[in-house]
Amino acid sequence: MCLRTRIDENRCMHTYLTNIDLLPLNTLALPGRAARYLRVTEAKQLADSALCERHRFVLGSGSNLVLSGDFDGLILHMAITGRELAGEDADAWYVRAGAGENWNEFVDWTLTQGWPGLENLSLIPGTVGAAPIQNIGAYGLEIAERFHSLAACDMNTGRIVRLDRSACRFGYRDSVFKQEGWYLDGRYAITEVTFRLPKVWQSLTRYADVAAELEAQGILTANARQIAAAVIAVRQRKLPDPQQIPNVGSFFHNPVVDSATADRLQSAHPGLPLYPQNESRVKLAAGWLIEQAGWKGKNLGPVGMYEKQALVLVNRGGATGADVATLMQAIQRDVRMKFGVELTPEPIFL
Ligand code: EPU
């Protein structure tokens, strides 16, 4: 046994907590225990643990996670904090935050500092470090549009690497971390993210729900704070608070189909909302498909689809990962049978 391994094994034995309850650490409140657990407050802890534990998972606030049961490995619970103005040029502010920062608090802080640009993404649950993994998006904005770069620990070598926007290969609720399986197999642990917030600010208020909220408040020309408040109001009205009703937000992606399929579906189902992405691809509203398939507000065992937003799967109390999988498959089957459309889940399954 080489010295390095021996040192690392000693470190593992002395610093990891064992047999940790994961139920409070995932917002669907699913049961499961972690064999080993480390709260990560500094990047160098990752480098230390990288070489001594191969089976690992980086956990943020567990708001996009379906826990299947016990995890026989190491949970690296990301808690690196810190936020600062990393730089500034004529065109933009570059704002950096630790991966463990709460996303909504970070957005709120940028607005307080006078650096708008993230307001449409207010109140999205989760951490800064998780935001790029699924390219979080809402109300007409995706994080890719405000992303500059990130730092991550390469868990195979223990070295810190930097990824810019193109290296992240962002897509709709997608990035290289999902495409290459780097997130699920714990290959990279994101430690900090830098955002580019343009100094010429443009409001994004075309999304119908946000526009209607601003109009109802009598706001004609909204500033960033007012947009944030409108987004928060819409989210609070439509989406369940995970603290009260455990959930992971949208449970499925909105499916993207070819134009011919979209036209055929809309002829058969005139109410179907369509969002053209380009000349040949059209996004469909999964919430609408699920509602039409009869699942809105309906339960299967201890899980169900939320009564105000059919795309959100909720734990009514005492559910397991198996209950979630059973409901997911039932919905996929019914939507497939009724519309011939395949729904894919948005959260990560562990
Ligand atoms: N709809 C229904 N029934 C429902 C839910 C929705 O008919 O039960 C219809 C709506 O009437 C609307 C359309 O579906 O015509 C779209 O609904 P909504 O505006 O609520 O947005 P969404 O497509 O269901 C997406 C994101 C959300 C994001 C909102 C706002 C995905 C998978 N979801 O939801 O993101 O907050 O747009 O931008 O892209 C998340 O990813 O966790 C999430 C909450």
Boltz pocket constraint, residues with backbone or C-beta under 6 A from the ligand:
constraints:
  - pocket:
      binder: B
      contacts: [[A, 137], [A, 138], [A, 139], [A, 140], [A, 209], [A, 248], [A, 249], [A, 250], [A, 251], [A, 252], [A, 253], [A, 254], [A, 273], [A, 284], [A, 285], [A, 286], [A, 287], [A, 288], [A, 289], [A, 291], [A, 296], [A, 306], [A, 307], [A, 308], [A, 309], [A, 310], [A, 311], [A, 346]]
      max_distance: 6.0
